[in-house]
Structures are given as structure tokens and as C-alpha cells.
């Protein structure tokens, strides 16, 4: 009789539901230095659309090819943000990108962008080696 009492007391209710997906799913990088805040948002569900780069709330995606450098489909990125040590209030973004081709070879590219106030000061990028990707 005791086991039946446990079954009655153990009235288990299971409720299932799917989580509500975020709209939109995106990969976001954000950095703040005194006087500057940079956000890079890449949509995951729509990889064709370019990333949105904002500086202190202002869209600077099209500045000097920055969206093109940061929006390569299928690429792996390593990003770092640095604040200037001087009074210039400059924020520096550095990235290294690896992209595998269909034949298995990987191409690497590295770049940097500097920001201050509401403007992109400089964007530079170039091809690099595998050791730059892993050990930079």
C-alpha cells in the first residue's frame, strides 16, 4: 500500500515549449574606451547582409571598406580592441581573418581600424600568414 501512496504523491506534470528565437540572431562585438564605443553586429541567419559597425551610435559600416573586411561569409575572425594610452581618445580595432577555400587551403588576412569621436580615422588590411592568425 505504501508504494501506491508514493505514486499518487508523485504526480508529475511535463510541459514542453520551444524557446522564442531572438530577432535577429547575431554575433556582436562591443568595446568602450573613454569617449568612444564601437559595436560590430553580424547577422547569423542572413550571412549575405554586411555587418553593421556603429561608433558612438553612428553607423560607420561603409567607411573605408570596413564592412567588406568584416563581412566575409564563412570566415573565422579574431578581434581585439585597444584603448589609446594618450589623451587622444582613440579606439583601435585589430582583426585577423582565416578563410578556407573549397580545395582546403586557407587564406589569412589581417587589418586594423582606428576610431575617434564620430569618425573612422584609418582602415588598413593585407594578406598575412598562418602564424599571424594563430600567434598574433
TIPAVO-716090 format. One record per atom (N, C-alpha, C): residue number from 1; residue in one letter; atom name; z negated, y negated, x negated. Coordinates in steps of 0.02 Angstrom, whole numbers. Layout:
! TIPAVO-716090
+-----+------+------+--------+--------+--------+
:  nr : rest : atom :     c3 :     c2 :     c1 :
+-----+------+------+--------+--------+--------+
: NUM :    A :   CA :      Z :      Y :      X :
...
+-----+------+------+--------+--------+--------+
This chain:
! TIPAVO-716090
+-----+------+------+--------+--------+--------+
:  nr : rest : atom :     c3 :     c2 :     c1 :
+-----+------+------+--------+--------+--------+
:   1 :    X :    N :      0 :     59 :    -41 :
:   1 :    X :   CA :      0 :      0 :      0 :
:   1 :    X :    C :      0 :    -63 :    -43 :
:   2 :    X :    N :    -34 :    -59 :    -99 :
:   2 :    X :   CA :    -37 :   -116 :   -145 :
:   2 :    X :    C :     33 :   -136 :   -171 :
:   3 :    X :    N :     76 :    -89 :   -190 :
:   3 :    X :   CA :    144 :   -108 :   -213 :
:   3 :    X :    C :    184 :   -143 :   -159 :
:   4 :    X :    N :    176 :   -123 :    -96 :
:   4 :    X :   CA :    213 :   -157 :    -42 :
:   4 :    X :    C :    189 :   -229 :    -33 :
:   5 :    X :    N :    126 :   -241 :    -44 :
:   5 :    X :   CA :     99 :   -308 :    -38 :
:   5 :    X :    C :    129 :   -353 :    -92 :
:   6 :    X :    N :    139 :   -326 :   -152 :
:   6 :    X :   CA :    170 :   -365 :   -206 :
:   6 :    X :    C :    243 :   -383 :   -189 :
:   7 :    X :    N :    279 :   -337 :   -157 :
:   7 :    X :   CA :    347 :   -351 :   -138 :
:   7 :    X :    C :    351 :   -406 :    -86 :
:   8 :    X :    N :    304 :   -408 :    -41 :
:   8 :    X :   CA :    304 :   -460 :     11 :
:   8 :    X :    C :    286 :   -527 :    -20 :
:   9 :    X :    N :    239 :   -528 :    -68 :
:   9 :    X :   CA :    219 :   -590 :   -100 :
:   9 :    X :    C :    273 :   -616 :   -148 :
:  10 :    X :    N :    314 :   -572 :   -174 :
:  10 :    X :   CA :    365 :   -592 :   -222 :
:  10 :    X :    C :    430 :   -608 :   -187 :
:  11 :    X :    N :    427 :   -651 :   -138 :
:  11 :    X :   CA :    486 :   -672 :   -101 :
:  11 :    X :    C :    526 :   -720 :   -145 :
:  12 :    X :    N :    579 :   -694 :   -175 :
:  12 :    X :   CA :    619 :   -732 :   -223 :
:  12 :    X :    C :    679 :   -762 :   -188 :
:  13 :    X :    N :    690 :   -826 :   -200 :
:  13 :    X :   CA :    748 :   -861 :   -173 :
:  13 :    X :    C :    791 :   -884 :   -231 :
:  14 :    X :    N :    855 :   -868 :   -228 :
:  14 :    X :   CA :    901 :   -888 :   -281 :
:  14 :    X :    C :    951 :   -937 :   -250 :
:  15 :    X :    N :    956 :   -995 :   -279 :
:  15 :    X :   CA :   1004 :  -1045 :   -256 :
:  15 :    X :    C :   1052 :  -1059 :   -313 :
:  16 :    X :    N :   1116 :  -1055 :   -299 :
:  16 :    X :   CA :   1165 :  -1069 :   -351 :
:  16 :    X :    C :   1204 :  -1132 :   -335 :
:  17 :    X :    N :   1220 :  -1168 :   -386 :
:  17 :    X :   CA :   1262 :  -1228 :   -378 :
:  17 :    X :    C :   1295 :  -1243 :   -445 :
:  18 :    X :    N :   1354 :  -1273 :   -442 :
:  18 :    X :   CA :   1388 :  -1292 :   -503 :
:  18 :    X :    C :   1368 :  -1362 :   -522 :
:  19 :    X :    N :   1361 :  -1375 :   -587 :
:  19 :    X :   CA :   1344 :  -1443 :   -607 :
:  19 :    X :    C :   1402 :  -1490 :   -593 :
:  20 :    X :    N :   1385 :  -1551 :   -579 :
:  20 :    X :   CA :   1436 :  -1602 :   -566 :
:  20 :    X :    C :   1463 :  -1626 :   -633 :
:  21 :    X :    N :   1528 :  -1621 :   -645 :
:  21 :    X :   CA :   1555 :  -1641 :   -710 :
:  21 :    X :    C :   1551 :  -1717 :   -719 :
:  22 :    X :    N :   1542 :  -1737 :   -781 :
:  22 :    X :   CA :   1542 :  -1808 :   -796 :
:  22 :    X :    C :   1613 :  -1834 :   -787 :
:  23 :    X :    N :   1619 :  -1897 :   -771 :
:  23 :    X :   CA :   1684 :  -1927 :   -760 :
:  23 :    X :    C :   1691 :  -1989 :   -803 :
:  24 :    X :    N :   1730 :  -1990 :   -852 :
:  24 :    X :   CA :   1767 :  -1934 :   -881 :
:  24 :    X :    C :   1728 :  -1901 :   -937 :
:  25 :    X :    N :   1747 :  -1839 :   -954 :
:  25 :    X :   CA :   1717 :  -1806 :  -1012 :
:  25 :    X :    C :   1745 :  -1842 :  -1074 :
:  26 :    X :    N :   1700 :  -1865 :  -1117 :
:  26 :    X :   CA :   1725 :  -1900 :  -1176 :
:  26 :    X :    C :   1678 :  -1889 :  -1236 :
:  27 :    X :    N :   1707 :  -1896 :  -1294 :
:  27 :    X :   CA :   1670 :  -1893 :  -1357 :
:  27 :    X :    C :   1659 :  -1966 :  -1377 :
:  28 :    X :    N :   1596 :  -1984 :  -1390 :
:  28 :    X :   CA :   1581 :  -2054 :  -1404 :
:  28 :    X :    C :   1543 :  -2061 :  -1470 :
:  29 :    X :    N :   1565 :  -2109 :  -1509 :
:  29 :    X :   CA :   1530 :  -2129 :  -1571 :
:  29 :    X :    C :   1507 :  -2201 :  -1560 :
:  30 :    X :    N :   1445 :  -2215 :  -1580 :
:  30 :    X :   CA :   1419 :  -2283 :  -1570 :
:  30 :    X :    C :   1376 :  -2302 :  -1631 :
:  31 :    X :    N :   1384 :  -2363 :  -1653 :
:  31 :    X :   CA :   1345 :  -2389 :  -1710 :
:  31 :    X :    C :   1328 :  -2462 :  -1697 :
:  32 :    X :    N :   1268 :  -2481 :  -1720 :
:  32 :    X :   CA :   1247 :  -2551 :  -1714 :
:  32 :    X :    C :   1220 :  -2575 :  -1780 :
:  33 :    X :    N :   1241 :  -2634 :  -1799 :
:  33 :    X :   CA :   1214 :  -2670 :  -1856 :
:  33 :    X :    C :   1196 :  -2739 :  -1830 :
:  34 :    X :    N :   1155 :  -2778 :  -1865 :
:  34 :    X :   CA :   1139 :  -2845 :  -1841 :
:  34 :    X :    C :   1202 :  -2885 :  -1826 :
:  35 :    X :    N :   1211 :  -2905 :  -1764 :
:  35 :    X :   CA :   1268 :  -2945 :  -1744 :
:  35 :    X :    C :   1330 :  -2907 :  -1724 :
:  36 :    X :    N :   1331 :  -2841 :  -1733 :
:  36 :    X :   CA :   1390 :  -2801 :  -1718 :
:  36 :    X :    C :   1372 :  -2735 :  -1685 :
:  37 :    X :    N :   1411 :  -2716 :  -1635 :
:  37 :    X :   CA :   1404 :  -2650 :  -1603 :
:  37 :    X :    C :   1474 :  -2622 :  -1592 :
:  38 :    X :    N :   1487 :  -2563 :  -1619 :
:  38 :    X :   CA :   1552 :  -2531 :  -1613 :
:  38 :    X :    C :   1545 :  -2466 :  -1575 :
:  39 :    X :    N :   1590 :  -2454 :  -1527 :
:  39 :    X :   CA :   1592 :  -2391 :  -1490 :
:  39 :    X :    C :   1663 :  -2364 :  -1491 :
:  40 :    X :    N :   1669 :  -2300 :  -1506 :
:  40 :    X :   CA :   1734 :  -2266 :  -1504 :
:  40 :    X :    C :   1727 :  -2210 :  -1453 :
:  41 :    X :    N :   1769 :  -2211 :  -1401 :
:  41 :    X :   CA :   1766 :  -2161 :  -1348 :
:  41 :    X :    C :   1834 :  -2126 :  -1343 :
:  42 :    X :    N :   1832 :  -2060 :  -1352 :
:  42 :    X :   CA :   1893 :  -2019 :  -1347 :
:  42 :    X :    C :   1887 :  -1973 :  -1287 :
:  43 :    X :    N :   1934 :  -1978 :  -1239 :
:  43 :    X :   CA :   1932 :  -1935 :  -1180 :
:  43 :    X :    C :   1949 :  -1863 :  -1199 :
:  44 :    X :    N :   1909 :  -1816 :  -1177 :
:  44 :    X :   CA :   1920 :  -1746 :  -1194 :
:  44 :    X :    C :   1969 :  -1714 :  -1146 :
:  45 :    X :    N :   1964 :  -1730 :  -1081 :
:  45 :    X :   CA :   2007 :  -1699 :  -1031 :
:  45 :    X :    C :   2078 :  -1728 :  -1032 :
:  46 :    X :    N :   2086 :  -1786 :  -1062 :
:  46 :    X :   CA :   2152 :  -1819 :  -1065 :
:  46 :    X :    C :   2166 :  -1837 :  -1138 :
:  47 :    X :    N :   2183 :  -1786 :  -1179 :
:  47 :    X :   CA :   2191 :  -1800 :  -1250 :
:  47 :    X :    C :   2251 :  -1844 :  -1267 :
:  48 :    X :    N :   2296 :  -1855 :  -1220 :
:  48 :    X :   CA :   2354 :  -1896 :  -1234 :
:  48 :    X :    C :   2337 :  -1970 :  -1235 :
:  49 :    X :    N :   2287 :  -1990 :  -1196 :
:  49 :    X :   CA :   2269 :  -2061 :  -1195 :
:  49 :    X :    C :   2233 :  -2079 :  -1260 :
:  50 :    X :    N :   2247 :  -2137 :  -1287 :
:  50 :    X :   CA :   2217 :  -2157 :  -1351 :
:  50 :    X :    C :   2143 :  -2171 :  -1343 :
:  51 :    X :    N :   2105 :  -2168 :  -1398 :
:  51 :    X :   CA :   2034 :  -2184 :  -1394 :
:  51 :    X :    C :   2026 :  -2259 :  -1380 :
:  52 :    X :    N :   1968 :  -2275 :  -1351 :
:  52 :    X :   CA :   1952 :  -2345 :  -1338 :
:  52 :    X :    C :   1900 :  -2366 :  -1389 :
:  53 :    X :    N :   1917 :  -2418 :  -1427 :
:  53 :    X :   CA :   1872 :  -2445 :  -1477 :
:  53 :    X :    C :   1848 :  -2513 :  -1453 :
:  54 :    X :    N :   1782 :  -2521 :  -1445 :
:  54 :    X :   CA :   1755 :  -2585 :  -1424 :
:  54 :    X :    C :   1710 :  -2613 :  -1478 :
:  55 :    X :    N :   1715 :  -2678 :  -1487 :
:  55 :    X :   CA :   1674 :  -2715 :  -1534 :
:  55 :    X :    C :   1637 :  -2769 :  -1496 :
:  56 :    X :    N :   1572 :  -2762 :  -1491 :
:  56 :    X :   CA :   1530 :  -2808 :  -1453 :
:  56 :    X :    C :   1557 :  -2817 :  -1382 :
:  57 :    X :    N :   1578 :  -2761 :  -1352 :
:  57 :    X :   CA :   1603 :  -2762 :  -1283 :
:  57 :    X :    C :   1676 :  -2780 :  -1275 :
:  58 :    X :    N :   1710 :  -2800 :  -1328 :
:  58 :    X :   CA :   1780 :  -2820 :  -1326 :
:  58 :    X :    C :   1824 :  -2762 :  -1349 :
:  59 :    X :    N :   1877 :  -2747 :  -1311 :
:  59 :    X :   CA :   1923 :  -2692 :  -1329 :
:  59 :    X :    C :   1966 :  -2714 :  -1388 :
:  60 :    X :    N :   1959 :  -2677 :  -1444 :
:  60 :    X :   CA :   1999 :  -2692 :  -1504 :
:  60 :    X :    C :   2040 :  -2630 :  -1524 :
:  61 :    X :    N :   2055 :  -2587 :  -1477 :
:  61 :    X :   CA :   2089 :  -2524 :  -1490 :
:  61 :    X :    C :   2156 :  -2533 :  -1525 :
:  62 :    X :    N :   2194 :  -2584 :  -1505 :
:  62 :    X :   CA :   2261 :  -2593 :  -1532 :
:  62 :    X :    C :   2263 :  -2629 :  -1598 :
:  63 :    X :    N :   2206 :  -2651 :  -1623 :
:  63 :    X :   CA :   2204 :  -2690 :  -1684 :
:  63 :    X :    C :   2223 :  -2648 :  -1745 :
:  64 :    X :    N :   2276 :  -2669 :  -1778 :
:  64 :    X :   CA :   2297 :  -2640 :  -1842 :
:  64 :    X :    C :   2306 :  -2564 :  -1841 :
:  65 :    X :    N :   2325 :  -2535 :  -1784 :
:  65 :    X :   CA :   2337 :  -2464 :  -1781 :
:  65 :    X :    C :   2275 :  -2421 :  -1780 :
:  66 :    X :    N :   2218 :  -2449 :  -1763 :
:  66 :    X :   CA :   2155 :  -2412 :  -1763 :
:  66 :    X :    C :   2156 :  -2355 :  -1713 :
:  67 :    X :    N :   2181 :  -2366 :  -1652 :
:  67 :    X :   CA :   2184 :  -2314 :  -1601 :
:  67 :    X :    C :   2230 :  -2257 :  -1623 :
:  68 :    X :    N :   2284 :  -2274 :  -1657 :
:  68 :    X :   CA :   2331 :  -2223 :  -1681 :
:  68 :    X :    C :   2298 :  -2179 :  -1734 :
:  69 :    X :    N :   2259 :  -2209 :  -1778 :
:  69 :    X :   CA :   2225 :  -2170 :  -1831 :
:  69 :    X :    C :   2171 :  -2125 :  -1802 :
:  70 :    X :    N :   2136 :  -2148 :  -1750 :
:  70 :    X :   CA :   2079 :  -2111 :  -1724 :
:  70 :    X :    C :   2096 :  -2068 :  -1663 :
:  71 :    X :    N :   2159 :  -2066 :  -1643 :
:  71 :    X :   CA :   2177 :  -2030 :  -1583 :
:  71 :    X :    C :   2223 :  -1971 :  -1593 :
:  72 :    X :    N :   2221 :  -1939 :  -1650 :
:  72 :    X :   CA :   2265 :  -1882 :  -1664 :
:  72 :    X :    C :   2240 :  -1820 :  -1627 :
:  73 :    X :    N :   2282 :  -1791 :  -1585 :
:  73 :    X :   CA :   2262 :  -1733 :  -1545 :
:  73 :    X :    C :   2253 :  -1673 :  -1590 :
:  74 :    X :    N :   2197 :  -1638 :  -1582 :
:  74 :    X :   CA :   2182 :  -1577 :  -1619 :
:  74 :    X :    C :   2152 :  -1588 :  -1687 :
:  75 :    X :    N :   2141 :  -1650 :  -1707 :
:  75 :    X :   CA :   2114 :  -1664 :  -1773 :
:  75 :    X :    C :   2037 :  -1660 :  -1773 :
:  76 :    X :    N :   2010 :  -1642 :  -1830 :
:  76 :    X :   CA :   1937 :  -1643 :  -1840 :
:  76 :    X :    C :   1920 :  -1705 :  -1880 :
:  77 :    X :    N :   1871 :  -1743 :  -1857 :
:  77 :    X :   CA :   1852 :  -1806 :  -1889 :
:  77 :    X :    C :   1782 :  -1802 :  -1917 :
:  78 :    X :    N :   1771 :  -1835 :  -1972 :
:  78 :    X :   CA :   1704 :  -1850 :  -1999 :
:  78 :    X :    C :   1701 :  -1926 :  -2001 :
:  79 :    X :    N :   1653 :  -1954 :  -1966 :
:  79 :    X :   CA :   1647 :  -2027 :  -1963 :
:  79 :    X :    C :   1579 :  -2049 :  -1989 :
:  80 :    X :    N :   1579 :  -2106 :  -2023 :
:  80 :    X :   CA :   1516 :  -2136 :  -2045 :
:  80 :    X :    C :   1521 :  -2211 :  -2034 :
:  81 :    X :    N :   1464 :  -2240 :  -2018 :
:  81 :    X :   CA :   1459 :  -2312 :  -2006 :
:  81 :    X :    C :   1410 :  -2341 :  -2055 :
:  82 :    X :    N :   1427 :  -2397 :  -2085 :
:  82 :    X :   CA :   1383 :  -2430 :  -2134 :
:  82 :    X :    C :   1375 :  -2503 :  -2116 :
:  83 :    X :    N :   1313 :  -2528 :  -2124 :
:  83 :    X :   CA :   1299 :  -2599 :  -2114 :
:  83 :    X :    C :   1301 :  -2633 :  -2182 :
:  84 :    X :    N :   1326 :  -2695 :  -2183 :
:  84 :    X :   CA :   1329 :  -2731 :  -2246 :
:  84 :    X :    C :   1259 :  -2750 :  -2268 :
:  85 :    X :    N :   1249 :  -2753 :  -2333 :
:  85 :    X :   CA :   1183 :  -2772 :  -2359 :
:  85 :    X :    C :   1179 :  -2847 :  -2370 :
:  86 :    X :    N :   1234 :  -2882 :  -2361 :
:  86 :    X :   CA :   1234 :  -2955 :  -2370 :
:  86 :    X :    C :   1223 :  -2989 :  -2303 :
:  87 :    X :    N :   1227 :  -3054 :  -2302 :
:  87 :    X :   CA :   1217 :  -3093 :  -2241 :
:  87 :    X :    C :   1281 :  -3099 :  -2199 :
:  88 :    X :    N :   1333 :  -3062 :  -2216 :
:  88 :    X :   CA :   1398 :  -3070 :  -2183 :
:  88 :    X :    C :   1402 :  -3036 :  -2116 :
:  89 :    X :    N :   1354 :  -2994 :  -2097 :
:  89 :    X :   CA :   1355 :  -2957 :  -2034 :
:  89 :    X :    C :   1420 :  -2918 :  -2024 :
:  90 :    X :    N :   1438 :  -2879 :  -2074 :
:  90 :    X :   CA :   1498 :  -2838 :  -2071 :
:  90 :    X :    C :   1478 :  -2765 :  -2060 :
:  91 :    X :    N :   1512 :  -2733 :  -2013 :
:  91 :    X :   CA :   1501 :  -2662 :  -2000 :
:  91 :    X :    C :   1563 :  -2625 :  -2026 :
:  92 :    X :    N :   1553 :  -2573 :  -2064 :
:  92 :    X :   CA :   1609 :  -2535 :  -2093 :
:  92 :    X :    C :   1610 :  -2465 :  -2062 :
:  93 :    X :    N :   1669 :  -2445 :  -2038 :
:  93 :    X :   CA :   1681 :  -2378 :  -2012 :
:  93 :    X :    C :   1724 :  -2342 :  -2063 :
:  94 :    X :    N :   1702 :  -2282 :  -2084 :
:  94 :    X :   CA :   1743 :  -2240 :  -2128 :
:  94 :    X :    C :   1755 :  -2174 :  -2093 :
:  95 :    X :    N :   1814 :  -2147 :  -2099 :
:  95 :    X :   CA :   1829 :  -2082 :  -2070 :
:  95 :    X :    C :   1872 :  -2041 :  -2117 :
:  96 :    X :    N :   1866 :  -1976 :  -2108 :
:  96 :    X :   CA :   1910 :  -1928 :  -2142 :
:  96 :    X :    C :   1933 :  -1880 :  -2088 :
:  97 :    X :    N :   1998 :  -1866 :  -2087 :
:  97 :    X :   CA :   2027 :  -1825 :  -2034 :
:  97 :    X :    C :   2063 :  -1765 :  -2064 :
:  98 :    X :    N :   2053 :  -1707 :  -2033 :
:  98 :    X :   CA :   2090 :  -1646 :  -2052 :
:  98 :    X :    C :   2130 :  -1622 :  -1993 :
:  99 :    X :    N :   2193 :  -1604 :  -2004 :
:  99 :    X :   CA :   2236 :  -1582 :  -1950 :
:  99 :    X :    C :   2277 :  -1522 :  -1973 :
: 100 :    X :    N :   2268 :  -1465 :  -1939 :
: 100 :    X :   CA :   2304 :  -1404 :  -1956 :
: 100 :    X :    C :   2372 :  -1404 :  -1922 :
: 101 :    X :    N :   2423 :  -1382 :  -1958 :
: 101 :    X :   CA :   2490 :  -1377 :  -1929 :
: 101 :    X :    C :   2501 :  -1305 :  -1904 :
: 102 :    X :    N :   2557 :  -1292 :  -1873 :
: 102 :    X :   CA :   2572 :  -1226 :  -1846 :
: 102 :    X :    C :   2576 :  -1172 :  -1899 :
: 103 :    X :    N :   2596 :  -1191 :  -1960 :
: 103 :    X :   CA :   2602 :  -1141 :  -2013 :
: 103 :    X :    C :   2536 :  -1130 :  -2051 :
: 104 :    X :    N :   2483 :  -1163 :  -2029 :
: 104 :    X :   CA :   2417 :  -1152 :  -2059 :
: 104 :    X :    C :   2397 :  -1201 :  -2114 :
: 105 :    X :    N :   2443 :  -1242 :  -2136 :
: 105 :    X :   CA :   2425 :  -1292 :  -2186 :
: 105 :    X :    C :   2387 :  -1349 :  -2152 :
: 106 :    X :    N :   2342 :  -1379 :  -2190 :
: 106 :    X :   CA :   2301 :  -1433 :  -2163 :
: 106 :    X :    C :   2317 :  -1497 :  -2201 :
: 107 :    X :    N :   2329 :  -1550 :  -2164 :
: 107 :    X :   CA :   2339 :  -1616 :  -2194 :
: 107 :    X :    C :   2276 :  -1657 :  -2184 :
: 108 :    X :    N :   2260 :  -1696 :  -2234 :
: 108 :    X :   CA :   2199 :  -1737 :  -2232 :
: 108 :    X :    C :   2216 :  -1810 :  -2239 :
: 109 :    X :    N :   2178 :  -1851 :  -2205 :
: 109 :    X :   CA :   2189 :  -1924 :  -2207 :
: 109 :    X :    C :   2121 :  -1958 :  -2204 :
: 110 :    X :    N :   2115 :  -2012 :  -2240 :
: 110 :    X :   CA :   2052 :  -2049 :  -2242 :
: 110 :    X :    C :   2066 :  -2122 :  -2228 :
: 111 :    X :    N :   2017 :  -2156 :  -2200 :
: 111 :    X :   CA :   2027 :  -2227 :  -2185 :
: 111 :    X :    C :   1962 :  -2263 :  -2176 :
: 112 :    X :    N :   1968 :  -2329 :  -2170 :
: 112 :    X :   CA :   1909 :  -2372 :  -2160 :
: 112 :    X :    C :   1931 :  -2432 :  -2119 :
: 113 :    X :    N :   1884 :  -2457 :  -2080 :
: 113 :    X :   CA :   1895 :  -2519 :  -2042 :
: 113 :    X :    C :   1831 :  -2560 :  -2047 :
: 114 :    X :    N :   1839 :  -2625 :  -2055 :
: 114 :    X :   CA :   1781 :  -2669 :  -2057 :
: 114 :    X :    C :   1783 :  -2717 :  -1997 :
: 115 :    X :    N :   1725 :  -2729 :  -1969 :
: 115 :    X :   CA :   1718 :  -2770 :  -1909 :
: 115 :    X :    C :   1667 :  -2825 :  -1921 :
: 116 :    X :    N :   1678 :  -2882 :  -1890 :
: 116 :    X :   CA :   1629 :  -2936 :  -1892 :
: 116 :    X :    C :   1641 :  -2980 :  -1831 :
: 117 :    X :    N :   1587 :  -2998 :  -1797 :
: 117 :    X :   CA :   1593 :  -3039 :  -1737 :
: 117 :    X :    C :   1633 :  -3002 :  -1685 :
: 118 :    X :    N :   1688 :  -3032 :  -1662 :
: 118 :    X :   CA :   1731 :  -3002 :  -1612 :
: 118 :    X :    C :   1799 :  -2983 :  -1640 :
: 119 :    X :    N :   1803 :  -2972 :  -1706 :
: 119 :    X :   CA :   1869 :  -2957 :  -1734 :
: 119 :    X :    C :   1867 :  -2900 :  -1784 :
: 120 :    X :    N :   1924 :  -2868 :  -1790 :
: 120 :    X :   CA :   1934 :  -2816 :  -1841 :
: 120 :    X :    C :   1959 :  -2852 :  -1903 :
: 121 :    X :    N :   1921 :  -2847 :  -1958 :
: 121 :    X :   CA :   1939 :  -2882 :  -2019 :
: 121 :    X :    C :   1995 :  -2847 :  -2057 :
: 122 :    X :    N :   1990 :  -2780 :  -2061 :
: 122 :    X :   CA :   2037 :  -2743 :  -2102 :
: 122 :    X :    C :   2037 :  -2670 :  -2081 :
: 123 :    X :    N :   2096 :  -2639 :  -2083 :
: 123 :    X :   CA :   2103 :  -2567 :  -2072 :
: 123 :    X :    C :   2147 :  -2539 :  -2128 :
: 124 :    X :    N :   2122 :  -2488 :  -2162 :
: 124 :    X :   CA :   2161 :  -2456 :  -2215 :
: 124 :    X :    C :   2157 :  -2381 :  -2205 :
: 125 :    X :    N :   2212 :  -2346 :  -2219 :
: 125 :    X :   CA :   2212 :  -2273 :  -2213 :
: 125 :    X :    C :   2264 :  -2244 :  -2261 :
: 126 :    X :    N :   2252 :  -2183 :  -2282 :
: 126 :    X :   CA :   2300 :  -2150 :  -2327 :
: 126 :    X :    C :   2286 :  -2076 :  -2331 :
: 127 :    X :    N :   2335 :  -2039 :  -2356 :
: 127 :    X :   CA :   2328 :  -1966 :  -2364 :
: 127 :    X :    C :   2280 :  -1951 :  -2421 :
: 128 :    X :    N :   2239 :  -1898 :  -2412 :
: 128 :    X :   CA :   2190 :  -1877 :  -2462 :
: 128 :    X :    C :   2192 :  -1801 :  -2469 :
: 129 :    X :    N :   2150 :  -1774 :  -2512 :
: 129 :    X :   CA :   2148 :  -1702 :  -2524 :
: 129 :    X :    C :   2092 :  -1669 :  -2484 :
: 130 :    X :    N :   2091 :  -1603 :  -2487 :
: 130 :    X :   CA :   2040 :  -1564 :  -2452 :
: 130 :    X :    C :   1970 :  -1581 :  -2478 :
: 131 :    X :    N :   1963 :  -1593 :  -2543 :
: 131 :    X :   CA :   1897 :  -1608 :  -2570 :
: 131 :    X :    C :   1871 :  -1674 :  -2543 :
: 132 :    X :    N :   1914 :  -1721 :  -2527 :
: 132 :    X :   CA :   1892 :  -1784 :  -2497 :
: 132 :    X :    C :   1864 :  -1772 :  -2427 :
: 133 :    X :    N :   1894 :  -1725 :  -2390 :
: 133 :    X :   CA :   1870 :  -1710 :  -2323 :
: 133 :    X :    C :   1800 :  -1680 :  -2324 :
: 134 :    X :    N :   1789 :  -1632 :  -2368 :
: 134 :    X :   CA :   1725 :  -1596 :  -2369 :
: 134 :    X :    C :   1670 :  -1629 :  -2409 :
: 135 :    X :    N :   1688 :  -1667 :  -2460 :
: 135 :    X :   CA :   1636 :  -1692 :  -2506 :
: 135 :    X :    C :   1631 :  -1767 :  -2509 :
: 136 :    X :    N :   1663 :  -1802 :  -2466 :
: 136 :    X :   CA :   1661 :  -1875 :  -2469 :
: 136 :    X :    C :   1595 :  -1901 :  -2444 :
+-----+------+------+--------+--------+--------+
